[in-house]
């Protein structure tokens, strides 16, 4: 039976992310988000909502990993993907190494938002 070995929660202000995108454009977007995430967000109406939700998911995942944005874990190392069902996380690079070193076997992600905030919770599971 799997047990919870990491837990992270984050709330992100959607207007703050919209402002960062407006001010810094692709420099901000490409520093934080993978090409797949950018394509997903930009093909939806109100992409800033989806960018904020993914930002919250990445923050929550970093908390669940116990690293924050440090210890070799970078923003683009954590990717939110959709395959026709609920959003899922993929861990690359330093995040992938940390995930493996924890003895993690899977993760769970939930994302929600209102007009002004995006919230994400991440559970990392292991044996």
Secondary structure, 3 states (H helix, E strand, C coil): CCEEEEEEEEEEEHHHHHHHHHHHCHHHHHHHCCHHHHHHHHCCCCHHHHHHHHHHHHHHHHHHHCCCCCCCCCHHHEEEECCCCCCEEEECHHHHHHHHHCCEEEEEEEEEECCCEEEEEEEEEEC
